[in-house]
Amino acid sequence: MRTRNSTLYLFLLTFWLIFIAPNSSLCQNKNALKFNISFPSQIHPEEITGRAYVIISKTDKREPRFQTGYTGVPFWGKNIYVLKPGEDVVIDEEVFGFPLKSIKDIPPGEYYLQGFINIYTEFKRSDGHTLWLHNDQWEGQQWNRSPGNFYSDVKKVKIDPSKNKTIKLYCKNVIPPIELPADTKWIKRIKFESKILTEFWGQPIYLGATILLPKDYDNHPDVFYPVNYIQGHFSLRAPHGFRSEEPEESNRWARRGYEFYQFWTSDSCPRMISVTFQHPCPYYDDSYAVNSPNTGPYGDAIMKELIPRIEEEFRIIRKPYARALSGGSTGGWEALALQIFHPDFFSGTWALCPDAVDFRYFQIVNIYKDKNAYFTAHEWFKVDRPGYRLTDGNIRFTMQNENHFELAIGDKSRSGGQWDIWEAVYSPMGEDGYPKRIWDKQTGVIDSSVAGEWKKYDLHLYLKENWSKIGDKLKGKLHIYTGSMDSFYLNNAVVLLEGFLEDTKEPYYDGAVEYGKRKPHCWGPRGAELVNLIADHVTKNTPAGEDNSKWKY
């Protein structure tokens, strides 16, 4: 026998199911806008693990995949696991995106759409962890350009998130392999599999270098030369942008490369060899040239495999006084770190706008004391931390913008972006084998225990703790340059480092720290000016008994 309460309950339940539930937000969500992305067996007969994206734009002047960025068009990304050909991955309103968090935030209108699939590789590492990451295809960890990845044709569609609509995007196009530029009289390239890194990652990992030879190199077979090892992001271009063809006047970067060619091939240019490294890793276009639990022994591979290979194949003076380092931004940090961590091996470093050299100013965050990376908190409100500024102080985007952009590209530090590689290099490994987060990628809340583990890569702290051991080996070797209005606020950490260096005694560091007044990111000596500085330094520091006249023809 039913009670009055149970009868009332059944009545209310029936009423909700018939009249309310069909109009509830839950049911509306099931029938709302969504995107279905798939790929055909003709281009890939096997299942795929990776990440799928849908990208929208108001213009088709470029494909939408090329319009993403910190200030770019909206896109949404979702992990895919063993997706078979013909199966759909669904991008719905629950999928995180940037700069619009959800597809339900798309304003009604007409858009150009594109689907994309970023393929991950299974890495069975020597530490026992199995990871899924994008394996660089010598494109420099650019997911939207990486050979082997799939993309759809661009599709023009009317979108209204409030209406029930499923839009299918068929990723039938495959990005072709990278074609390495051919060697020339001036420019040579090497690429080889690293035994050290392949053993760690459980997949073939490659190292490479692009070598710019001096004038009349072939005409002086008995001459050995000083070398400038240039650090920086992955590129197959020649060192210093060297190019022998005169470009259009409007192409500023190509014009600089041609002007450098005119200098390099002139009688006044010091004869030396310039080299750029290629060492992309599964997290970024560059490994940061150090050993790390997450990225592996890239420091060892560069010092024990790459540099010896270069110096065996080309006539380089294989002595410390003739090896100089330089680089800007990422390369600035690497040029400084390589000199500091290998003080006996190199003759000096010219580090331009280096990434944070003191983590009390990790850009503008003190990772050791601040609670949140994205905001400065006050009693009644909070202020967004800027990520990029113009020299007049105007802000282009915030730290939260940058990190949310990366999160939409990939979780677990898999975006191939700047903040994620810092995390991969500096952080300890998590239980799942991926890097531990320095802060929550959504909220910006800093993990102080992870921050403490970063100290071993804090260059200022390392110098301070080890100056009594390595100071004599670094005397006269450190040259640092930054704009006083560095776009990423990197000048602040340099100021802290300069304070320490200027106070050094026994020995005094006897180097240089210079600031470009109101100059932005990557201010400092380049091209002909840098080459002359290095040549003068090598000449000045040539040991007694060494003949440096031969390369001065």
TORVEXFI-45041 format. One line per 5 residues: number of its first residue (from 1); their letters; for each residue x, y, z of C-alpha. Coordinates in steps of 0.5 Angstrom, whole numbers, padded with zeros to 4 digits. Each point is the difference from the previous one (the first is absolute). Layout:
<sites>
NUM = a = X Y Z ~ ...;
</sites>
This chain:
<sites>
1 = mrtrn = 0000 0000 0000 ~ 0003 0007 -0002 ~ 0000 0006 0005 ~ -0002 0007 -0002 ~ 0007 0002 0000;
6 = stlyl = 0002 -0006 -0005 ~ -0006 0002 -0005 ~ 0002 0007 0000 ~ 0007 -0001 -0001 ~ -0002 -0005 -0006;
11 = flltf = -0004 0006 -0003 ~ 0005 0005 0001 ~ 0005 -0004 -0004 ~ -0005 -0002 -0005 ~ -0001 0008 -0001;
16 = wlifi = 0007 0001 -0001 ~ 0002 -0005 -0005 ~ -0006 0002 -0004 ~ 0000 0008 0000 ~ 0007 0002 0003;
21 = apnss = 0005 -0005 -0002 ~ 0000 0001 -0007 ~ 0001 0008 0000 ~ 0005 -0001 0006 ~ 0007 0003 -0002;
26 = lcqnk = 0003 -0007 0000 ~ -0004 -0003 -0005 ~ 0001 0007 -0004 ~ 0008 -0001 0001 ~ -0001 -0007 -0003;
31 = nalkf = -0004 0003 -0007 ~ 0005 0006 0000 ~ 0005 0002 -0005 ~ 0006 -0005 -0001 ~ 0006 -0002 -0004;
36 = nisfp = 0001 -0007 -0003 ~ 0007 -0001 -0002 ~ 0003 -0006 -0004 ~ 0005 -0003 -0005 ~ 0000 -0005 -0005;
41 = sqihp = 0003 -0007 -0001 ~ 0003 0002 -0006 ~ 0005 0005 0003 ~ 0001 -0004 0007 ~ -0002 -0007 0000;
46 = eeitg = 0001 0000 0008 ~ -0003 0002 0006 ~ 0003 0007 0003 ~ 0002 0003 0007 ~ 0001 0007 0000;
51 = rayvi = -0005 0007 0000 ~ -0005 0002 -0005 ~ -0002 0008 -0001 ~ -0005 0004 -0003 ~ 0002 0007 -0002;
56 = isktd = -0004 0006 -0002 ~ 0001 0006 -0003 ~ -0004 0006 -0003 ~ 0005 0000 -0006 ~ 0003 -0005 -0005;
61 = krepr = 0006 0004 -0002 ~ 0004 -0005 0003 ~ -0002 -0007 0002 ~ -0003 0000 0008 ~ 0006 -0004 0002;
66 = fqtgy = 0005 0005 -0001 ~ -0004 0005 0003 ~ 0000 -0002 0007 ~ 0004 0003 0005 ~ 0000 0004 0007;
71 = tgvpf = -0004 0005 -0004 ~ -0002 -0004 -0005 ~ -0007 -0003 -0002 ~ -0004 -0005 0004 ~ 0001 -0008 0000;
76 = wgkni = -0001 -0006 0005 ~ 0004 -0006 0001 ~ -0002 -0007 0003 ~ 0004 -0006 0001 ~ -0001 -0006 -0004;
81 = yvlkp = 0001 -0007 0002 ~ 0001 -0006 -0005 ~ -0005 0004 -0005 ~ -0001 -0005 -0006 ~ -0001 0003 -0007;
86 = gedvv = -0007 0002 -0002 ~ -0001 0001 0008 ~ -0002 0007 0002 ~ 0003 0004 0006 ~ -0005 0005 0002;
91 = ideev = 0001 0007 0002 ~ -0006 0002 0004 ~ -0001 0006 0005 ~ 0004 -0004 0006 ~ 0007 0000 -0004;
96 = fgfpl = 0005 0006 0002 ~ 0002 0005 -0005 ~ 0003 0007 -0001 ~ -0001 0006 0000 ~ -0008 -0003 0001;
101 = ksikd = 0000 -0005 0005 ~ -0006 -0004 -0003 ~ -0003 0000 -0007 ~ -0006 0002 0004 ~ 0003 0007 0000;
106 = ippge = 0001 0001 -0007 ~ -0004 0006 -0003 ~ -0006 -0002 -0005 ~ 0003 0001 -0007 ~ 0004 -0002 -0006;
111 = yylqg = 0007 -0003 0001 ~ 0005 -0004 -0004 ~ 0001 -0007 0004 ~ 0006 -0005 0000 ~ 0001 -0007 0003;
116 = finiy = 0007 -0002 0002 ~ 0003 -0006 0003 ~ 0007 0000 0004 ~ 0003 -0007 0000 ~ 0003 -0002 0007;
121 = tefkr = 0006 -0006 0000 ~ 0001 -0005 0005 ~ 0006 0001 0004 ~ 0002 -0006 0004 ~ 0006 0003 0004;
126 = sdght = 0006 -0003 0004 ~ -0003 0003 0006 ~ -0006 -0005 0000 ~ -0005 0005 -0002 ~ -0004 0000 -0006;
131 = lwlhn = -0002 0007 -0003 ~ -0004 0002 -0006 ~ 0003 0006 -0003 ~ 0000 0004 -0007 ~ 0007 -0003 -0003;
136 = dqweg = 0003 0006 -0003 ~ 0001 -0001 -0008 ~ 0005 0005 -0001 ~ -0005 0006 0000 ~ 0002 0002 0007;
141 = qqwnr = -0006 -0002 0004 ~ -0005 0004 -0004 ~ -0007 -0004 0000 ~ -0003 0003 -0005 ~ 0005 -0001 -0005;
146 = spgnf = 0003 -0006 0002 ~ 0001 -0006 -0005 ~ -0005 -0005 0000 ~ -0005 0003 0004 ~ -0007 0001 -0003;
151 = ysdvk = -0004 0006 -0002 ~ -0007 0001 -0003 ~ -0002 0005 -0006 ~ -0002 0007 0002 ~ -0008 0000 0001;
156 = kvkid = -0004 0006 0000 ~ -0006 -0001 0005 ~ -0005 0004 0003 ~ 0000 -0001 0008 ~ -0005 0001 0005;
161 = psknk = 0002 -0004 0007 ~ -0007 0000 0002 ~ -0003 -0004 -0005 ~ 0001 -0007 -0001 ~ 0005 -0002 -0006;
166 = tikly = 0006 -0005 -0001 ~ 0005 0003 -0004 ~ 0005 -0006 -0003 ~ 0007 0002 -0002 ~ 0004 -0006 -0004;
171 = cknvi = 0007 0001 0001 ~ 0002 -0003 -0007 ~ 0007 0004 -0001 ~ 0007 -0002 0002 ~ 0005 0005 0002;
176 = ppiel = 0006 -0003 -0005 ~ 0007 -0001 0003 ~ 0005 0005 0001 ~ 0005 0001 -0006 ~ 0007 0002 0003;
181 = padtk = 0004 0006 -0004 ~ 0005 -0002 -0004 ~ 0007 0001 0002 ~ 0004 0006 -0003 ~ 0007 0002 -0001;
186 = wikri = -0001 0004 0007 ~ -0005 -0004 0003 ~ 0000 -0007 0003 ~ -0005 -0004 0004 ~ 0001 -0007 0004;
191 = kfesk = -0005 -0004 0003 ~ 0000 -0006 0004 ~ -0003 -0005 0005 ~ 0002 0001 0007 ~ 0002 -0006 0004;
196 = iltef = -0001 0003 0006 ~ -0007 0003 -0001 ~ -0002 -0006 -0004 ~ 0001 -0004 0006 ~ -0003 0004 0005;
201 = wgqpi = -0006 0001 -0004 ~ -0001 -0006 -0003 ~ -0001 0003 -0007 ~ 0005 0003 -0005 ~ 0002 0007 0002;
206 = ylgat = 0004 0004 -0005 ~ 0005 0006 0001 ~ 0002 0004 -0005 ~ 0004 0007 -0002 ~ 0001 0005 -0005;
211 = illpk = 0007 0002 -0002 ~ 0002 0007 -0003 ~ 0007 -0001 -0003 ~ 0005 0006 0000 ~ 0002 0003 -0007;
216 = dydnh = 0005 -0004 -0004 ~ -0001 -0006 0005 ~ 0002 -0005 -0006 ~ 0006 0004 -0002 ~ 0003 -0001 0007;
221 = pdvfy = 0000 -0007 0002 ~ 0005 0000 0005 ~ -0003 0006 0004 ~ -0005 -0001 0006 ~ -0005 0005 0003;
226 = pvnyi = -0003 0003 0006 ~ -0007 -0002 0000 ~ -0006 0004 0003 ~ -0006 -0005 0002 ~ -0006 0004 0000;
231 = qghfs = -0006 -0003 0004 ~ -0007 0001 -0001 ~ -0007 -0002 -0003 ~ 0000 -0006 -0005 ~ 0001 0003 -0007;
236 = lraph = 0003 -0003 -0006 ~ 0002 0007 -0003 ~ 0008 0002 0000 ~ 0003 0003 0006 ~ -0001 0007 0001;
241 = gfrse = -0006 0000 -0006 ~ 0006 0000 -0005 ~ -0003 0000 -0007 ~ 0004 0001 -0007 ~ -0006 0002 -0004;
246 = epees = -0002 0008 0001 ~ -0008 0000 0002 ~ -0005 0005 -0001 ~ 0001 0006 0004 ~ -0006 -0001 0004;
251 = nrwar = 0002 -0006 0003 ~ 0004 0002 0006 ~ 0002 -0006 0003 ~ 0003 -0003 -0007 ~ 0003 0007 -0001;
256 = rgyef = 0004 -0001 0006 ~ 0002 -0007 -0002 ~ 0003 0003 -0007 ~ 0003 0006 0004 ~ 0004 -0006 0004;
261 = yqfwt = 0002 -0004 -0006 ~ 0003 0007 -0003 ~ 0004 0000 0007 ~ 0002 -0007 0001 ~ 0002 -0001 -0007;
266 = sdscp = 0004 0007 0000 ~ 0008 0001 0002 ~ -0002 0003 0006 ~ -0004 -0006 0003 ~ 0004 -0004 0005;
271 = rmisv = 0001 -0007 -0002 ~ -0004 -0005 0005 ~ -0005 -0005 -0001 ~ -0007 0001 0003 ~ -0005 -0005 0002;
276 = tfqhp = -0007 -0001 0002 ~ -0002 -0006 0004 ~ -0007 -0004 -0002 ~ -0002 -0004 0006 ~ -0008 0000 0001;
281 = cpyyd = -0003 -0005 0005 ~ -0007 -0003 0001 ~ -0002 0006 0004 ~ 0003 0006 -0004 ~ 0004 0003 -0006;
286 = dsyav = 0006 0000 0004 ~ 0003 -0004 0006 ~ 0003 0006 0004 ~ 0006 -0004 0000 ~ 0000 -0003 0007;
291 = nspnt = -0001 -0007 0003 ~ -0007 0000 0003 ~ -0004 -0006 0003 ~ -0006 0001 -0005 ~ 0004 0002 -0007;
296 = gpygd = 0006 -0004 0001 ~ 0007 0000 0000 ~ 0000 0006 -0006 ~ 0006 0003 0004 ~ 0004 -0006 -0001;
301 = aimke = -0002 -0001 -0007 ~ 0002 0007 -0002 ~ 0007 -0001 0004 ~ 0002 -0007 -0002 ~ -0003 -0001 -0007;
306 = lipri = -0002 0006 -0003 ~ 0006 0005 0001 ~ 0005 -0006 -0001 ~ -0004 -0002 -0007 ~ 0001 0008 -0002;
311 = eeefr = 0007 0000 0002 ~ 0002 -0006 -0004 ~ -0003 0002 -0006 ~ 0002 0007 -0001 ~ 0007 0003 0002;
316 = iirkp = -0002 0003 0006 ~ 0006 0002 0005 ~ -0002 -0005 0006 ~ 0002 0004 0006 ~ -0004 0004 0005;
321 = yaral = 0003 0007 -0002 ~ -0003 -0001 -0007 ~ -0007 -0002 0002 ~ -0005 0006 0001 ~ -0007 -0001 0001;
326 = sggst = -0006 0005 -0002 ~ -0008 0000 0000 ~ -0006 0004 0002 ~ -0006 -0001 0004 ~ 0000 -0008 0001;
331 = ggwea = 0007 0000 -0004 ~ 0002 0006 0005 ~ -0002 -0005 0006 ~ 0004 -0006 -0003 ~ 0006 0004 -0002;
336 = lalqi = 0000 0002 0007 ~ -0001 -0006 0003 ~ 0005 -0004 -0004 ~ 0005 0005 0002 ~ -0002 -0001 0007;
341 = fhpdf = 0000 -0007 0000 ~ 0006 -0002 -0004 ~ 0004 0006 0002 ~ 0007 -0003 -0003 ~ -0003 -0002 -0007;
346 = fsgtw = -0002 0007 -0002 ~ 0004 0006 -0001 ~ -0006 0005 0001 ~ -0007 0001 -0001 ~ -0004 0006 -0003;
351 = alcpd = -0007 -0001 0003 ~ -0006 0004 -0003 ~ -0007 0001 0004 ~ 0001 -0006 0004 ~ -0006 -0004 0002;
356 = avdfr = -0001 0001 0008 ~ 0007 -0001 0003 ~ -0003 0001 0007 ~ -0006 -0003 0002 ~ -0002 0005 0005;
361 = yfqiv = -0002 0004 -0007 ~ -0002 -0006 -0004 ~ -0003 0006 -0005 ~ -0003 0003 0006 ~ -0002 -0005 0004;
366 = niykd = 0004 -0002 0006 ~ -0001 -0008 0000 ~ 0003 0000 0007 ~ -0005 0004 0004 ~ -0006 0002 -0005;
371 = knayf = -0006 -0004 0001 ~ -0003 0001 -0007 ~ 0003 0001 -0006 ~ -0006 0003 -0004 ~ -0002 0006 0005;
376 = tahew = 0003 0004 0005 ~ -0005 0000 0006 ~ -0003 0006 0004 ~ -0005 0000 0005 ~ -0006 0002 -0004;
381 = fkvdr = 0003 -0002 -0007 ~ 0005 -0003 -0004 ~ 0004 0002 -0006 ~ 0002 -0004 -0006 ~ 0008 -0001 -0001;
386 = pgyrl = 0002 0002 -0007 ~ 0004 -0004 -0004 ~ 0002 0004 -0006 ~ 0001 0008 0000 ~ 0002 0005 -0006;
391 = tdgni = 0005 0005 0002 ~ -0005 0005 0001 ~ -0003 -0004 0006 ~ -0006 -0003 -0004 ~ -0002 -0007 0002;
396 = rftmq = -0001 -0005 -0006 ~ -0002 -0006 0004 ~ 0000 -0003 0007 ~ 0004 -0006 0003 ~ -0007 -0003 0001;
401 = nenhf = -0002 0001 -0008 ~ 0007 -0004 -0001 ~ -0001 -0005 0004 ~ -0007 -0002 -0002 ~ 0002 0001 -0007;
406 = elaig = 0005 -0006 0001 ~ -0005 -0004 0004 ~ -0005 0000 -0006 ~ 0006 -0003 -0004 ~ 0001 -0005 0005;
411 = dksrs = 0000 -0003 0007 ~ 0006 -0003 0004 ~ 0005 0006 -0002 ~ -0002 -0003 -0008 ~ -0001 0007 -0003;
416 = ggqwd = 0007 0001 -0003 ~ 0000 0007 0003 ~ 0004 0004 0004 ~ -0003 -0001 0007 ~ 0000 -0007 -0001;
421 = iweav = 0007 -0001 -0002 ~ 0002 0004 0006 ~ -0004 -0005 0004 ~ 0003 -0006 -0003 ~ 0007 0002 0001;
426 = yspmg = 0000 0003 0007 ~ -0005 -0005 0003 ~ 0000 -0006 0003 ~ -0003 -0006 -0003 ~ -0007 -0002 0003;
431 = edgyp = -0003 -0007 0001 ~ -0003 -0001 -0007 ~ 0007 0002 -0003 ~ -0002 0007 -0002 ~ 0003 0006 0003;
436 = kriwd = -0003 0003 0006 ~ -0004 0006 -0001 ~ 0003 0006 0003 ~ -0007 0003 0001 ~ -0007 -0002 -0002;
441 = kqtgv = 0000 0002 -0007 ~ -0008 0002 0001 ~ 0001 0004 0006 ~ 0007 0002 0000 ~ 0001 -0002 0008;
446 = idssv = 0007 -0002 0001 ~ 0003 -0006 0003 ~ 0005 0002 0005 ~ 0003 -0007 0000 ~ 0001 0000 -0008;
451 = agewk = 0003 0007 0001 ~ 0005 -0003 0005 ~ 0003 -0005 -0005 ~ 0001 0005 -0006 ~ 0006 0003 0004;
456 = kydlh = 0005 -0004 -0003 ~ -0001 0004 -0007 ~ -0001 0007 0003 ~ 0007 0002 -0003 ~ 0001 0006 0005;
461 = lylke = -0001 -0005 0006 ~ 0005 -0005 -0003 ~ 0005 0006 -0001 ~ -0001 0002 0007 ~ 0001 -0007 0003;
466 = nwski = 0006 -0002 -0004 ~ 0004 0007 -0002 ~ 0005 -0003 0005 ~ 0001 -0006 -0005 ~ -0001 0003 -0007;
471 = gdklk = 0001 0007 0001 ~ 0007 0000 -0002 ~ -0002 -0004 -0006 ~ -0005 0005 -0002 ~ 0004 0006 0000;
476 = gklhi = -0001 0005 -0006 ~ -0005 -0005 -0003 ~ -0007 0002 0002 ~ -0003 0006 -0005 ~ -0007 0001 0001;
481 = ytgsm = -0005 0005 -0004 ~ -0007 0002 0001 ~ -0005 0005 -0002 ~ -0002 0004 0006 ~ -0007 -0001 -0002;
486 = dsfyl = 0000 -0007 -0002 ~ -0006 -0002 -0003 ~ -0001 -0006 0005 ~ 0003 0004 0006 ~ 0007 -0004 0000;
491 = nnavv = 0004 0006 0002 ~ -0002 -0001 0007 ~ 0003 -0006 0001 ~ 0006 0002 -0003 ~ 0001 0006 0004;
496 = llegf = 0000 -0005 0006 ~ 0005 -0004 -0003 ~ 0004 0006 -0002 ~ 0000 0002 0008 ~ 0003 -0006 0002;
501 = ledtk = 0005 0000 -0006 ~ 0003 0007 0002 ~ 0001 -0002 0007 ~ 0004 -0006 -0002 ~ 0007 0000 0003;
506 = epyyd = 0006 -0005 -0001 ~ -0001 0000 -0005 ~ -0005 0006 -0003 ~ -0004 -0002 -0006 ~ 0003 0005 -0004;
511 = gavey = -0005 -0001 -0006 ~ -0006 0004 -0002 ~ -0007 0002 0001 ~ -0003 0005 -0004 ~ -0007 0003 -0001;
516 = gkrkp = -0003 0003 -0006 ~ -0004 0006 0002 ~ -0008 -0001 -0002 ~ 0002 -0006 -0004 ~ -0004 -0006 -0001;
521 = hcwgp = 0001 -0008 0000 ~ 0007 -0002 -0003 ~ 0004 0006 0000 ~ 0007 -0001 0000 ~ 0006 -0001 -0005;
526 = rgael = -0002 -0004 -0006 ~ 0003 -0001 -0007 ~ 0007 0003 -0002 ~ 0000 0004 0007 ~ 0000 -0007 0004;
531 = vnlia = 0005 -0003 -0005 ~ 0005 0005 0001 ~ -0001 0000 0008 ~ 0001 -0008 0000 ~ 0006 0001 -0005;
536 = dhvtk = 0003 0005 0005 ~ -0001 -0004 0006 ~ 0003 -0006 -0003 ~ 0006 0003 -0002 ~ 0001 0004 0007;
541 = ntpag = -0001 -0007 0003 ~ 0005 -0004 -0004 ~ 0004 -0004 0004 ~ 0008 0001 -0001 ~ 0003 -0005 -0005;
546 = ednsk = -0007 0000 -0004 ~ 0001 0003 -0007 ~ -0007 0004 -0002 ~ 0003 0003 -0006 ~ -0002 -0006 -0005;
551 = wky = -0007 0002 0001 ~ 0001 0007 -0001 ~ 0001 0000 -0008;
</sites>
